[in-house]
């Protein structure tokens, strides 16, 4: 298994931490910024979706989805901040 910060779990953890941080930043700014162009710019989001996906396993039949990822500008900023912090630690 590769060692160091070039492991897939490392990058997945950075992405998860970044999106969570960005989500908190987005929620904070939605609460505290007054109505206007800055609030609309920083809190607007794009939500790509995938699904639904069906699986028929003869005994069990289930459908998963649709699954969406809520991406905003501050989510991307959160990923950048998480990457910079993780890179400085490792």
Residue pairs with C-beta under 8 A, 6 or more apart in sequence:
1 7
4 90
5 86
5 87
5 90
10 86
10 90
13 86
14 79
14 82
14 83
14 86
15 79
15 82
17 78
17 82
17 86
18 75
18 76
18 78
18 79
18 80
18 81
18 82
18 83
19 71
19 75
19 78
19 79
20 78
21 78
21 81
21 82
22 72
22 74
22 75
22 76
22 77
22 78
22 79
23 70
23 74
23 75
23 78
24 78
25 74
25 77
25 78
26 42
26 43
26 45
26 72
26 74
26 75
29 39
29 42
29 43
29 74
30 39
30 43
33 39
33 42
33 43
41 73
42 72
42 73
42 74
43 72
43 74
44 72
44 73
45 70
45 71
45 72
45 75
46 71
46 72
47 68
47 69
47 70
47 71
48 68
48 69
48 71
49 65
49 66
49 67
49 68
50 65
50 66
50 67
50 68
51 64
51 65
51 66
51 67
52 63
52 64
52 65
52 66
53 63
53 64
53 65
54 61
54 62
54 63
54 64
55 61
55 62
55 63
55 64
